[in-house]
């Protein structure tokens, strides 16, 4: 039989995904060969060893699942295969990092890509591909691949704050300030009180770099209204208003901060002094 393209459609959490796209070439037909049986026997011996290799064990598990799936493909089988490949990606990359082996890291990255093709509707697989890509190489092509992986993860799980912050870091590194500000704004609107003062400062600087003064000032004003003790929000609003050219309102906010907060009042006093010298 010639090459036959096979697809597996599965549903996870209401999300349809097409997985297992591949050709029925030699690598995909190994389960029907004597060589495949020999590998299965070798796997059985490896598992009986006193100190079995965890990576070899997972590769044996992958081979066993693939062999069963050729006879009777199931949704659970594809999901299981995706998780095994995901775990192999992590195992190989960790070992490669520990041993300083770029070859092992490359194998880990290859398994991570394979996991996303096996079960593309799992956000975790795309997150792992993104993280491993960033750690494998700092080049532009790898960063672009990582960004695409994290964006795919966010399309599947909008509440994935770790992936979103990593996307922010990539955009900032690429000097794509408007895109970074958009993702930071999503996080800020969702949970403003979770932002540390350092993160508020980063958000303010990003908004300024993106020329989003009025939009950012409004976000800070709304957040400060929900918690009047977060004077760092008020200071961020004042800085953005000043950058926009509304000095009167900016000074008014800083004077109020000076009167209401001893700790943040020192920051407000320093800003007022700096502005008065300009």
N, C-alpha and C positions, 0 to 999 in steps of 0.2 A: 504494500500500500504506500502511495506517495505521501508527501507532506500534507498533513491535515491540521488545519488551525482549529484549536479548541478553546472554548470560552466557558467560564463558570460564572453564573450570575447568582449572587446571594443578597440577602437582606439582613442588615444589622441595625437595630434601633430605628427602623423606618427609612434607612438610607440604602438605596440600591447601589451596588457596585459591580463592575465587571472585572473579574480576576482571572488569573491563570491563563492569560492569553499567551500562547506559545505555539511552536510548530512541532509536529510529530516527528522530529528528527531523531538522530541516533541517541543524543543525550536524553531525550524524553522517552525513549523506548527501552531503556536499560533494564526495566523490570521484567522484560520478556526474554532476557538473554542469560546464558550460563554465567557470564561475568557478574551479572547482578546478584545471582544466587551466591556466588563466591563472596561478594561483598557483604551480603547478609550473614553468611557464616562467620566471616571475619568480625563482624559487629557482635555477634553472639559471644565469640571468644573474648573480645575486648571487654564486654560487660561482665564476664566472669573473672576478669583479672582482679588482683588484690587492690590495685590502685588505678581504677579506670580513668582515662582521660575525659574530662567533662565535655570538651569540644568534640572529641571523637564520638562520645555518647550521643550528643545532639545531632551530629551528622548521621549517625546510624538511625536515630529516631526519624530524621527527615527522609532518609531512604525508605524506611519501613512505611511511613505514611504515604509517600509517593507511590510505592508499590501497591498498597491497598487501594489508593485512589484510582489507579488505572483500571482496576477490576470493578470498583464501585464508588464513583465520585459522590461525595456528599458535601453539603454546606459546612457541617462541623469539621469535615476533613480538611477543607480549604482553609478554614479559620485556624485549625491546629497547625497546618503547614506554615501559614503566615507567621504565627507566634514562634515556631521553632526557628524559622529563618531570622526573625527579629532577634531572638536570643543569641543565635549564632553570630549575628552582626556585633552585638555588644561584647560577647566573649572574645571574639577574634580581636576586636579593637582594644579591649582592655589588655589582652596578652601582648599585642603589638606595642602598646604604650609602655608596658612594664619591661619588655625586652628590647625596646628600641627598634622594633622590626616594622619597616614600612610595608613589607609584603603582607604581614598579618593584618595591618591596618587596612590595606587595600582589599583584602578578603572580607573584612568586616564591612567595609563600605559597599562592596558588591552584594553581600547578603542583605544589607539594609535596603538597597534598591530592589532586590528580588522580593523582599517582604512587601514593599509597597505595590509591586505588580501582582503579587499573589492575593492580597486583600487590600485594595486601594481605599476602602471606606473606613479604615482604622486610622484615626488621627495619630495615635501613638507611633505607628510605623513611620509616618511622615516626620514627626518630631525627631525621632531617632536618626533618620536620614539627614535631617538638617543639622543636628548637633555633631554627628560624626563627620559630615562634610566640612564644617567649620574647623574642626580639630585636625582634619587630615591635611588641609592645605589652605593657606591664607590668600591664594590667588583669586583674581577677579572671577574666573569661570566657576571656581568652587563656591565662592560667596554667592554667585548668582544661582547656582544649584541649591544651596542652602536656603536662600530667600524663597525660592519657588517651593521648596519642601515645607517650610514654615507657613507660607501663605496657604498651601493646600491643607495643612493641619488646622489652620484657623477657619477655613471654609467648612470644615467638618465639626469644629469645636470652637465657637466664637469666644467662649469663656476661658480659653487657655492663656492665662496671663503670662506664663513663662515664655511661651512661643512668641507672644506679642511683644514682650520686652526685648527678646532677641531680635525680632524684626526691626524694632526701634533702633537697636544698636547697629544693625547692618545699614539701615538708611542713614543714620548719623555718620557712619564711617564713609559712606558714599556721598555725603553732603547733600542728601535728599531730605531737606529739613521739613518741607510741607508734608511729605509722606510720614516722616517720624512724628510730627506733631499730631497728625490725624490718629495714629495708633495710641499715642500718649493721651490724647483727649478721650478716646474710648475708655481707656483704663481709669482716667480721672472721673469721668461722668459716672462710671459704674461704682467706684468706691473711692471718693476723694479723701476720706479720712485714713485710708490705708497708705497714702503717699507720705513718705518721710520728708523732712525739710530739705534734705539733699535732692530728693526726687522732684520736689516742687521747684527748686532752683534750676534743675536740668530742664524741666518742662518750660519754665519761663524763658530760659536761654534759647530753647528750640523754637518757641513761638516768635521770639524776636528775630531769629535767623530766617524764619519763614515769612516774616512780615504779616503775622496774624495777630496784630495788637488788639483790635476791638473784640474779636472772637474770644481770645484768651482772657481778656479783662472781664468779659461777661461770665465766662466759666468760673473764674475765681470769685466774682461777686456772688454768684449763686451758691457756691460751696461755703463761702464765709457766712452767708445768711443761715445755713443749716447748723454751723458750729462757730459762733462768734469768738471762741477761744483760739481758733486757728488763725492767728494774726499773720502767719507766713503767707496765707492766701491773700490777705489784704495787702501785704507788701508786694506780692507778685502782681496784683491788680494795679497798684500804684506805679510800678516799674513799667508795665505795659502801657498805661495811660500816658506816662511821661514820654515813652518812645513814640506814641501816636501823636503827641503834640498837645495833649490836654494837661498842661502843667498844673493848672488851678485845682482840678480834682485830685491829681496825684499828690499834691502837697497837703490837701485836706485829709486824705486818707492816712498819710504818714503822721500828721499831727494828732489824729485820733488814736493811732497806734501808740504814739509816744505817751499819750495820756492814760491808755488802758493796759499796757503791757510793759513791765520793766525789762524783761529779757529782749523782746522784739523791739521795744522802744529804743534800745541802743542801736539796732540796725537802722531804724527809721531816722534817728538823729544823724547817723553817719551819712545816709543818703541825702537828707536835707542839706547838710553841710556841703556835700559834694556838688549838689545841684546849684547851690547858691554861688559857688565859685566859678561856675561855667558861664 
